[in-house]
């Protein structure tokens, strides 16, 4: 059985869609799964035993599939889903200017994207909704990132070069894209948190990407003035390099971001901070402690695209430390 699966979107969403491939293999042993994504997501699939063929855009094929699944509503994905030949299609396509569902079971997720009231009351995780759209049984399959020897060697080199004591090492990533600027914890709170965990004998790595260089350098510079040293990743890390460093950490503290999904995929006890995006859609797998801003309901979903100083300061360092201490998964 030949199966095509389309998932292009944000890298974190690609990670948390990975369990679909495992579920398909369980339901259809011997099936051949071809996953179509974007080039920047290719590393996510390295070593994955449930994906047989990996393609990235631009992609076209005259091959006929038995089943096609599309989990994106963006134009690139829906156009591709419409153009590929398949006996049965699940998920989403576009009719005129509007995304539509191939099957009734996919309509619920589609409705959450356009109905604010449903978005507010929805308690299904993203994974539940994707499995529902695919008409597959959801058994909380955990997404997995597979680190190879090269990845592990990179992490070992990072430890040696920075002379890091791996005992009680906490990773911190508080990124936010332009779409939701209030997803990231306030810099002052991050500094308070790092000072307090250092007093408790923890070491810290601050994670970030190219868009967070200035913020991280500013944080590290301010902490050095208090004789507090922290480590940072290379902002230009590849996905697997980033994951290999996350894998060094005993625990992770993240905003609702790619790093949170990487952390869970690596089986790390994780504390997630939710300011303006819904915690209900994030599957925790027994690893995730969720801290939700007391101001969350004032901003979600109607004002979640706005930056608010009070919102990003509404979770205290003490709350996060308490969560870490109580997270006894490790």
QUIZIGI-V899384 format. One record per backbone hydrogen bond with DSSP energy under -1.0 kcal/mol. CO is the residue of the C=O (numbers start at 1). NH is the residue of the N-H. If there is no record, write none. Layout:
co-><CO CO>
nh-><NH NH>
This chain:
co-><1 2 2 3 4 5 6 10 11 12 15 17 18 19 20 21 22 23 24 28 32 33 33 34 35 36 37 38 39 41 42 43 45 53 55 65 66 67 68 69 70 74 75 76 77 78 79 80 85 88 90 91 93 95 98 100 103 104 106 107 108 111 115 116 117 118 125 126 127 128 129 130 131 148 149 150 151 152 153 154 155 156 157 158 159 168 169 169 170 171 172 173 180 186 187 188 189 190 191 192 193 194 195 196 197 198 203 204 205 206 209 210 212 213 214 215 216 217 218 219 220 221 223 223 224 231 234 238 239 240 241 242 243 246 251 252 253 254 255 257 258 259 260 261 262 263 264 269 270 271 272 274 279 281 284 287 289 291 293 295 296 296 299 301 303 308 311 312 316 317 318 319 320 321 322 326>
nh-><32 66 67 34 69 36 71 14 15 16 18 20 21 23 24 25 26 27 28 31 3 52 53 5 55 7 57 41 42 44 45 46 48 35 37 87 88 4 90 6 92 78 79 80 81 82 83 84 65 68 70 102 100 98 95 93 106 107 110 111 112 115 119 120 121 122 129 130 131 132 133 134 136 152 153 154 155 156 157 158 159 160 161 162 164 203 250 251 205 253 207 255 183 190 191 192 193 194 195 196 197 198 199 200 202 201 170 231 172 233 212 213 216 217 218 219 220 221 222 223 224 225 226 228 227 206 237 242 243 244 245 246 247 249 171 271 173 273 257 261 262 263 264 265 266 268 267 252 289 254 291 293 282 126 287 270 272 274 296 298 299 300 303 304 306 312 314 186 320 321 322 323 324 325 326 328>
